[in-house]
Amino acid sequence: MAAEENAPVRSTAEVEIDAPPQAVWEVLTDFQNWPHWNPDVKSMSFAGPLAPGSEFRWKAGPGTILSTLERIEPPRYIAWRGRTLTIDAYHEWWLEPRDGGTHVRTQESFSGLVARLLRGMLQKTLDKSFADGVERLKLEAERRSR
C-alpha cells in the first residue's frame, strides 16, 4: 500500500538534516518520545515491537488515532496506516544519506467521507503539521547527534 495519489487530502514535506540516517531513524521510531519533541502530539502509546502489524495509539489534533505499522526498512523507510473520525490515513517516511547528513521526505494521504467533506480545512491543517513536523524532527535529530 502507498499514499493514495488521488486522495482528497495529500501532503508532502522534505528537509535536510545534519545527522546520519540512523540518528534520524532513532528519533522517528522512538514513538513514546514523540510528545517530548513534537508539541502537536499530545499523547502516545506504543508497546512494540517495531515490526509490521504493531499498533500505536496517539492523540494529535481533535482525535485519537490508531495506527498500524505496515512496512519497515531500517534506517531508510517506514510506513503506517491509521484511522480516526472515519478518516483513513497512510503515512510514509524516506530517509536518504546525503552529504554526511540525511534527506528526509514524508507524505500522507487522507481518504474517507470526512476527508472529502472537510477537504480544504484538513489540507491546510496537514500542510502546516508537515512543515512544522519535519523542522521539529530536524531539531531533535541534530540535537541528539551532537
TITIDO-119684 format. One record per residue: residue number from 1; y, x, z of N, C-alpha, C in turn. Coordinates in Angstrom, 3 decimals. Atoms other than C-alpha are relative to their C-alpha. Layout:
REM residues N
+-----+----------+----------+----------+----------+----------+----------+----------+----------+----------+
:   k :      n_v :      n_u :      n_w :     ca_v :     ca_u :     ca_w :      c_v :      c_u :      c_w :
+-----+----------+----------+----------+----------+----------+----------+----------+----------+----------+
: NUM :        Y :        X :        Z :        Y :        X :        Z :        Y :        X :        Z :
...
+-----+----------+----------+----------+----------+----------+----------+----------+----------+----------+
***
This chain:
REM residues 146
+-----+----------+----------+----------+----------+----------+----------+----------+----------+----------+
:   k :      n_v :      n_u :      n_w :     ca_v :     ca_u :     ca_w :      c_v :      c_u :      c_w :
+-----+----------+----------+----------+----------+----------+----------+----------+----------+----------+
:   1 :   -1.182 :    0.849 :    0.000 :    0.000 :    0.000 :    0.000 :    1.241 :    0.892 :    0.000 :
:   2 :   -1.265 :   -0.723 :    0.007 :    3.581 :    1.119 :   -0.547 :    1.128 :   -1.007 :    0.141 :
:   3 :   -1.166 :    0.880 :   -0.094 :    7.073 :   -0.249 :   -0.033 :    0.102 :   -0.781 :   -1.304 :
:   4 :   -0.058 :    0.860 :    1.172 :    7.492 :   -3.177 :   -2.388 :    1.252 :    0.260 :   -0.827 :
:   5 :   -1.125 :   -0.263 :    0.901 :    9.676 :   -2.318 :   -5.373 :    0.880 :   -1.235 :   -0.184 :
:   6 :   -0.746 :    1.232 :    0.248 :   10.705 :   -5.976 :   -5.824 :    0.252 :   -0.812 :    1.267 :
:   7 :   -0.235 :    0.715 :   -1.254 :   11.071 :   -6.882 :   -2.145 :    1.462 :   -0.443 :    0.079 :
:   8 :   -1.379 :    0.473 :   -0.116 :   14.193 :   -8.910 :   -1.281 :    0.913 :    0.992 :    0.708 :
:   9 :   -0.778 :   -0.994 :   -0.738 :   15.334 :   -6.157 :    1.099 :   -0.750 :    1.322 :   -0.081 :
:  10 :    0.616 :   -1.321 :    0.149 :   14.679 :   -2.476 :    0.452 :    1.061 :    1.054 :    0.207 :
:  11 :   -0.975 :   -1.047 :   -0.261 :   16.394 :    0.645 :    1.703 :   -0.680 :    1.358 :   -0.023 :
:  12 :    0.473 :   -1.381 :   -0.027 :   16.030 :    4.400 :    1.373 :    1.080 :    0.869 :    0.629 :
:  13 :   -0.946 :   -0.980 :   -0.533 :   17.647 :    7.385 :    3.064 :   -0.647 :    1.373 :   -0.109 :
:  14 :    0.461 :   -1.385 :    0.071 :   17.390 :   11.162 :    2.773 :    0.912 :    0.864 :    0.843 :
:  15 :   -0.789 :   -0.934 :   -0.792 :   18.542 :   14.064 :    4.905 :   -0.665 :    1.377 :   -0.046 :
:  16 :    0.495 :   -1.372 :   -0.126 :   18.199 :   17.841 :    5.068 :    0.048 :    0.364 :    1.477 :
:  17 :    0.081 :   -0.346 :   -1.417 :   17.054 :   19.054 :    8.488 :   -0.295 :    1.491 :    0.122 :
:  18 :    0.159 :   -1.430 :   -0.223 :   17.383 :   22.654 :    9.646 :   -1.060 :    0.245 :    1.075 :
:  19 :    1.167 :   -0.165 :   -0.865 :   13.936 :   22.667 :   11.256 :   -1.223 :   -0.102 :   -0.897 :
:  20 :    1.204 :    0.061 :    0.839 :   10.429 :   23.190 :    9.887 :   -0.642 :   -1.386 :    0.029 :
:  21 :    0.650 :    1.319 :    0.050 :    8.365 :   20.144 :    8.826 :   -0.790 :   -0.345 :    1.265 :
:  22 :    0.792 :    0.285 :   -1.201 :    6.089 :   20.479 :   11.873 :    0.888 :   -0.481 :    1.141 :
:  23 :   -0.921 :    0.414 :   -1.065 :    9.083 :   20.180 :   14.236 :    0.516 :   -1.417 :   -0.251 :
:  24 :   -0.468 :    1.345 :    0.352 :   10.384 :   17.112 :   12.379 :   -1.134 :   -1.006 :    0.220 :
:  25 :    1.181 :    0.853 :   -0.165 :    6.874 :   15.627 :   12.347 :   -0.216 :   -0.344 :    1.471 :
:  26 :    0.233 :    0.224 :   -1.424 :    6.564 :   16.049 :   16.104 :    1.002 :   -0.997 :    0.583 :
:  27 :   -0.999 :    0.972 :   -0.459 :    9.819 :   14.141 :   16.722 :   -0.342 :   -1.391 :   -0.543 :
:  28 :    0.248 :    1.276 :    0.670 :    8.933 :   11.417 :   14.228 :   -1.237 :   -0.714 :    0.538 :
:  29 :    1.262 :    0.617 :   -0.420 :    5.391 :   10.830 :   15.514 :   -0.162 :   -0.080 :    1.517 :
:  30 :   -0.003 :    0.136 :   -1.457 :    6.223 :   11.072 :   19.233 :    0.624 :   -1.362 :    0.311 :
:  31 :   -0.527 :    1.356 :   -0.057 :    6.665 :    7.286 :   19.245 :    0.584 :   -0.357 :    1.361 :
:  32 :   -0.449 :    0.358 :   -1.349 :    7.014 :    6.954 :   23.016 :    1.427 :    0.485 :    0.276 :
:  33 :   -1.328 :   -0.563 :   -0.263 :   10.182 :    9.080 :   22.900 :    1.083 :   -0.506 :   -0.940 :
:  34 :   -1.028 :    0.521 :    0.906 :   11.972 :    7.186 :   20.116 :    1.223 :   -0.542 :    0.741 :
:  35 :   -1.186 :    0.539 :   -0.671 :   14.211 :    5.307 :   22.592 :    0.915 :    1.077 :    0.595 :
:  36 :   -0.810 :   -1.076 :   -0.585 :   15.410 :    8.659 :   24.010 :    0.968 :    0.613 :   -1.002 :
:  37 :   -0.896 :   -0.615 :    0.983 :   16.916 :    9.900 :   20.742 :    0.570 :   -0.994 :   -1.010 :
:  38 :   -0.511 :    1.009 :    0.927 :   17.453 :    6.668 :   18.773 :    0.361 :   -1.269 :    0.781 :
:  39 :   -0.400 :    1.161 :   -0.798 :   19.502 :    4.039 :   20.633 :   -0.276 :   -1.352 :   -0.663 :
:  40 :    0.377 :    1.262 :    0.654 :   18.531 :    1.392 :   18.022 :   -1.358 :   -0.492 :    0.487 :
:  41 :    1.330 :    0.354 :   -0.506 :   15.017 :    1.466 :   19.537 :    0.128 :   -0.239 :    1.502 :
:  42 :   -0.200 :    0.389 :   -1.402 :   15.194 :   -0.411 :   22.836 :   -1.233 :    0.259 :    0.862 :
:  43 :    1.229 :   -0.271 :   -0.743 :   11.537 :   -0.020 :   23.858 :   -1.104 :    0.345 :   -0.990 :
:  44 :    1.103 :   -0.436 :    0.848 :    8.294 :    1.429 :   22.532 :   -1.269 :    0.072 :    0.835 :
:  45 :    1.302 :   -0.089 :   -0.644 :    4.647 :    1.079 :   23.449 :   -1.010 :    0.473 :   -1.041 :
:  46 :    1.000 :   -0.560 :    0.920 :    2.036 :    3.274 :   21.749 :   -1.072 :    0.695 :    0.823 :
:  47 :    1.101 :   -0.578 :   -0.758 :   -1.366 :    4.055 :   23.233 :   -0.747 :    1.062 :   -0.803 :
:  48 :    0.676 :   -0.966 :    0.832 :   -2.531 :    6.150 :   20.262 :   -1.382 :   -0.491 :   -0.397 :
:  49 :   -0.374 :   -1.320 :    0.500 :   -4.249 :    7.823 :   18.656 :    0.870 :   -0.094 :   -1.256 :
:  50 :   -0.776 :   -0.065 :    1.238 :   -2.100 :    8.924 :   15.729 :   -1.001 :   -0.018 :   -1.159 :
:  51 :    1.045 :    0.179 :    1.016 :   -4.552 :    7.510 :   13.194 :    0.178 :   -1.357 :   -0.658 :
:  52 :   -0.074 :    1.301 :    0.664 :   -4.730 :    4.718 :   10.611 :   -0.669 :   -1.079 :    0.851 :
:  53 :    0.517 :    1.119 :   -0.776 :   -5.256 :    1.377 :   12.313 :    0.592 :   -0.100 :    1.398 :
:  54 :   -0.629 :    0.055 :   -1.327 :   -3.474 :    2.307 :   15.559 :    1.281 :   -0.812 :   -0.081 :
:  55 :   -1.171 :    0.868 :   -0.036 :   -0.755 :   -0.104 :   16.589 :    1.031 :    0.498 :    0.997 :
:  56 :   -1.053 :   -0.208 :   -0.982 :    2.591 :    0.283 :   18.275 :    0.917 :   -1.202 :   -0.016 :
:  57 :   -0.876 :    1.161 :   -0.178 :    4.905 :   -2.400 :   19.604 :    1.344 :    0.544 :    0.463 :
:  58 :   -1.319 :   -0.528 :   -0.329 :    8.629 :   -1.777 :   19.698 :    1.070 :   -1.045 :   -0.209 :
:  59 :   -1.115 :    0.931 :    0.111 :   11.934 :   -3.523 :   20.023 :    1.176 :    0.733 :   -0.627 :
:  60 :   -1.180 :   -0.515 :    0.693 :   14.753 :   -2.840 :   17.600 :    0.678 :   -1.219 :   -0.610 :
:  61 :   -0.664 :    1.200 :    0.493 :   17.346 :   -5.466 :   16.800 :   -0.447 :   -1.203 :    0.800 :
:  62 :    0.256 :    1.227 :   -0.749 :   16.619 :   -9.067 :   17.713 :   -1.469 :   -0.251 :    0.335 :
:  63 :    1.403 :    0.351 :   -0.196 :   12.838 :   -8.992 :   17.594 :   -0.874 :    1.166 :    0.409 :
:  64 :    1.023 :   -0.992 :   -0.285 :    9.777 :   -7.177 :   18.838 :   -0.854 :    0.142 :   -1.249 :
:  65 :    0.729 :   -0.299 :    1.228 :    7.896 :   -5.513 :   16.000 :   -1.380 :    0.539 :    0.364 :
:  66 :    1.347 :   -0.539 :   -0.139 :    4.148 :   -4.986 :   15.904 :   -0.300 :    0.751 :   -1.287 :
:  67 :    0.255 :   -0.846 :    1.176 :    3.407 :   -2.083 :   13.556 :   -1.390 :    0.605 :    0.084 :
:  68 :    1.329 :   -0.595 :    0.107 :    0.100 :   -0.660 :   12.354 :    0.089 :    1.207 :   -0.917 :
:  69 :    0.011 :   -1.206 :    0.829 :   -0.266 :    2.906 :   11.099 :   -0.956 :   -0.204 :   -1.167 :
:  70 :    0.785 :    0.183 :    1.223 :   -1.541 :    2.872 :    7.518 :   -0.566 :    1.312 :   -0.532 :
:  71 :    0.404 :   -1.264 :    0.629 :   -1.621 :    6.433 :    6.218 :    0.725 :    1.138 :    0.696 :
:  72 :   -0.564 :   -1.142 :   -0.710 :   -1.068 :    9.780 :    7.920 :   -0.504 :    1.273 :   -0.658 :
:  73 :    0.318 :   -1.301 :    0.590 :   -0.947 :   13.208 :    6.275 :    0.899 :    1.042 :    0.664 :
:  74 :   -0.855 :   -0.934 :   -0.733 :    0.424 :   15.657 :    8.881 :    0.207 :    1.300 :   -0.777 :
:  75 :   -1.265 :    0.502 :   -0.519 :    3.034 :   17.069 :    8.687 :    0.915 :   -0.464 :   -1.132 :
:  76 :   -0.844 :    0.289 :    1.156 :    4.248 :   15.578 :    5.416 :    0.167 :   -1.465 :   -0.382 :
:  77 :   -0.121 :    1.410 :    0.392 :    3.671 :   11.806 :    5.163 :   -0.561 :   -0.906 :    1.089 :
:  78 :    0.505 :    1.027 :   -0.908 :    3.327 :    8.786 :    7.432 :    0.532 :   -1.350 :   -0.480 :
:  79 :   -0.393 :    1.351 :    0.410 :    3.419 :    5.067 :    6.666 :   -0.600 :   -1.004 :    0.970 :
:  80 :    0.503 :    1.098 :   -0.804 :    3.074 :    1.886 :    8.650 :    0.511 :   -1.320 :   -0.543 :
:  81 :   -0.456 :    1.342 :    0.327 :    3.337 :   -1.835 :    8.149 :    0.329 :   -0.684 :    1.316 :
:  82 :   -0.387 :    0.698 :   -1.218 :    4.976 :   -4.178 :   10.625 :    0.345 :   -1.437 :   -0.293 :
:  83 :   -0.326 :    1.414 :    0.156 :    5.740 :   -7.809 :   11.252 :    0.822 :   -0.455 :    1.200 :
:  84 :   -0.818 :    0.650 :   -1.013 :    8.457 :   -9.651 :   13.153 :    0.739 :   -1.169 :   -0.635 :
:  85 :   -0.765 :    1.150 :    0.482 :   10.117 :  -13.053 :   12.767 :   -0.355 :   -0.399 :   -1.438 :
:  86 :    0.535 :    0.294 :    1.341 :    7.983 :  -13.745 :    9.654 :    0.444 :    0.991 :   -1.070 :
:  87 :   -0.344 :   -1.057 :    0.951 :    9.326 :  -10.566 :    8.030 :   -1.162 :    0.987 :   -0.032 :
:  88 :    1.016 :   -1.037 :    0.180 :    6.657 :   -8.252 :    6.620 :    0.721 :    1.253 :   -0.472 :
:  89 :   -0.678 :   -1.254 :    0.334 :    7.846 :   -4.651 :    6.523 :   -1.028 :    1.074 :   -0.327 :
:  90 :    0.808 :   -1.185 :    0.280 :    6.416 :   -1.475 :    5.064 :    0.931 :    1.195 :    0.004 :
:  91 :   -0.877 :   -1.144 :   -0.201 :    7.895 :    1.887 :    6.076 :   -0.753 :    1.293 :   -0.308 :
:  92 :    0.602 :   -1.276 :    0.382 :    7.195 :    5.346 :    4.633 :    0.973 :    1.136 :    0.305 :
:  93 :   -0.773 :   -1.230 :   -0.222 :    8.382 :    8.864 :    5.528 :   -0.668 :    1.146 :   -0.761 :
:  94 :    0.469 :   -1.212 :    0.672 :    8.043 :   12.036 :    3.412 :    0.758 :    1.185 :    0.578 :
:  95 :   -0.606 :   -1.224 :   -0.509 :    8.688 :   15.500 :    4.862 :   -0.405 :    1.127 :   -0.934 :
:  96 :    0.261 :   -1.028 :    1.002 :    9.016 :   18.310 :    2.342 :    0.683 :    1.309 :    0.414 :
:  97 :   -0.628 :   -1.288 :   -0.323 :    9.541 :   22.002 :    3.176 :    1.026 :    0.355 :   -1.076 :
:  98 :   -1.030 :   -0.368 :    0.961 :   12.778 :   23.175 :    1.584 :    0.959 :    0.992 :    0.636 :
:  99 :   -0.967 :   -1.019 :   -0.426 :   14.814 :   26.370 :    2.050 :   -0.065 :    0.290 :    1.498 :
: 100 :    0.164 :   -0.312 :   -1.412 :   13.396 :   27.085 :    5.508 :    0.156 :   -1.203 :    0.920 :
: 101 :   -0.157 :    1.220 :   -0.783 :   14.019 :   23.510 :    6.649 :   -0.882 :   -1.091 :   -0.563 :
: 102 :    0.782 :    1.146 :    0.448 :   12.807 :   20.038 :    5.780 :    0.899 :   -1.020 :   -0.685 :
: 103 :   -0.648 :    1.120 :    0.672 :   13.929 :   17.491 :    3.234 :   -0.778 :   -1.246 :    0.411 :
: 104 :    0.625 :    1.233 :   -0.476 :   13.236 :   14.052 :    4.717 :    0.475 :   -1.150 :   -0.866 :
: 105 :   -0.314 :    1.217 :    0.747 :   13.063 :   10.882 :    2.670 :   -0.781 :   -1.134 :    0.650 :
: 106 :    0.660 :    1.157 :   -0.587 :   12.262 :    7.445 :    4.040 :    0.378 :   -1.246 :   -0.778 :
: 107 :   -0.315 :    1.283 :    0.621 :   12.072 :    3.950 :    2.621 :   -0.756 :   -1.104 :    0.719 :
: 108 :    0.623 :    1.162 :   -0.614 :   11.282 :    0.498 :    3.894 :    0.317 :   -1.219 :   -0.845 :
: 109 :   -0.229 :    1.273 :    0.693 :   10.885 :   -2.919 :    2.335 :   -0.302 :   -1.132 :    0.966 :
: 110 :    0.224 :    1.234 :   -0.748 :   11.126 :   -6.379 :    3.893 :   -0.349 :   -1.090 :   -0.998 :
: 111 :    0.323 :    1.165 :    0.805 :    9.427 :   -9.404 :    2.384 :   -0.301 :   -1.163 :    0.935 :
: 112 :    0.253 :    1.192 :   -0.793 :    8.726 :  -12.932 :    3.540 :    1.190 :   -0.947 :   -0.068 :
: 113 :   -1.007 :    1.059 :    0.083 :   10.732 :  -16.128 :    3.939 :    1.341 :    0.415 :    0.599 :
: 114 :   -1.259 :   -0.393 :   -0.648 :   13.332 :  -14.788 :    6.395 :    0.697 :    1.099 :   -0.795 :
: 115 :   -0.599 :   -1.069 :    0.808 :   13.863 :  -11.689 :    4.229 :    0.697 :   -0.582 :   -1.229 :
: 116 :   -0.634 :    0.630 :    1.163 :   14.611 :  -13.932 :    1.246 :    1.238 :   -0.799 :    0.407 :
: 117 :   -1.106 :    0.860 :   -0.432 :   16.850 :  -16.337 :    3.181 :    1.197 :    0.794 :    0.532 :
: 118 :   -1.064 :   -0.783 :   -0.629 :   18.843 :  -13.659 :    5.041 :    0.164 :    1.370 :   -0.655 :
: 119 :    0.029 :   -1.257 :    0.745 :   18.728 :  -11.002 :    2.347 :    1.240 :    0.866 :    0.218 :
: 120 :   -1.228 :   -0.779 :   -0.105 :   22.386 :   -9.925 :    2.486 :    0.194 :    0.627 :    1.369 :
: 121 :   -0.179 :   -0.498 :   -1.363 :   22.591 :   -9.603 :    6.262 :   -1.051 :    1.061 :    0.342 :
: 122 :    1.068 :   -0.952 :   -0.290 :   19.215 :   -7.858 :    6.546 :    0.175 :    1.299 :   -0.778 :
: 123 :   -0.224 :   -1.208 :    0.795 :   20.093 :   -5.438 :    3.719 :    1.058 :    0.877 :    0.665 :
: 124 :   -1.084 :   -0.742 :   -0.661 :   23.316 :   -4.429 :    5.462 :   -0.496 :    0.655 :    1.294 :
: 125 :    0.541 :   -0.517 :   -1.257 :   21.521 :   -4.012 :    8.802 :   -0.965 :    1.158 :   -0.243 :
: 126 :    0.984 :   -1.047 :    0.283 :   18.670 :   -1.972 :    7.303 :    0.675 :    1.256 :   -0.541 :
: 127 :   -0.713 :   -1.167 :    0.537 :   21.020 :    0.297 :    5.330 :    0.674 :    0.795 :    1.118 :
: 128 :   -0.676 :   -0.688 :   -1.107 :   23.029 :    1.090 :    8.480 :   -1.023 :    0.658 :    0.917 :
: 129 :    1.052 :   -0.546 :   -0.857 :   19.884 :    1.587 :   10.550 :   -0.589 :    1.271 :   -0.606 :
: 130 :    0.549 :   -1.179 :    0.675 :   18.536 :    4.030 :    7.961 :    0.976 :    1.165 :    0.026 :
: 131 :   -1.008 :   -1.069 :    0.000 :   21.774 :    6.016 :    7.670 :    0.104 :    0.618 :    1.396 :
: 132 :   -0.089 :   -0.506 :   -1.368 :   22.034 :    6.295 :   11.453 :   -1.298 :    0.677 :    0.425 :
: 133 :    1.302 :   -0.504 :   -0.434 :   18.308 :    6.877 :   11.965 :   -0.323 :    1.396 :   -0.507 :
: 134 :    0.313 :   -1.341 :    0.513 :   17.929 :    9.893 :    9.680 :    0.922 :    1.044 :    0.625 :
: 135 :   -0.911 :   -0.941 :   -0.667 :   21.011 :   11.504 :   11.263 :   -0.453 :    0.280 :    1.429 :
: 136 :    0.504 :   -0.188 :   -1.367 :   19.570 :   10.950 :   14.747 :   -1.276 :    0.832 :    0.004 :
: 137 :    1.206 :   -0.819 :    0.138 :   16.212 :   12.368 :   13.625 :    0.388 :    1.458 :   -0.225 :
: 138 :   -0.491 :   -1.356 :    0.283 :   18.066 :   15.412 :   12.259 :    0.480 :    0.684 :    1.280 :
: 139 :   -0.537 :   -0.582 :   -1.234 :   19.931 :   15.980 :   15.531 :   -1.102 :    0.346 :    0.989 :
: 140 :    1.073 :   -0.239 :   -0.974 :   16.805 :   15.645 :   17.663 :   -0.946 :    1.110 :   -0.455 :
: 141 :    0.910 :   -1.049 :    0.500 :   14.569 :   17.815 :   15.441 :    0.679 :    1.366 :    0.076 :
: 142 :   -0.718 :   -1.281 :   -0.078 :   17.225 :   20.537 :   15.224 :    0.195 :    0.430 :    1.456 :
: 143 :   -0.143 :   -0.326 :   -1.424 :   17.832 :   20.349 :   18.996 :   -1.313 :    0.577 :    0.552 :
: 144 :    1.309 :   -0.449 :   -0.529 :   14.093 :   20.705 :   19.750 :   -0.442 :    1.326 :   -0.609 :
: 145 :    0.505 :   -1.224 :    0.649 :   13.564 :   23.541 :   17.272 :    0.856 :    1.235 :    0.294 :
: 146 :   -0.845 :   -1.165 :   -0.371 :   16.368 :   25.765 :   18.651 :   -0.700 :    0.912 :    0.954 :
+-----+----------+----------+----------+----------+----------+----------+----------+----------+----------+
***
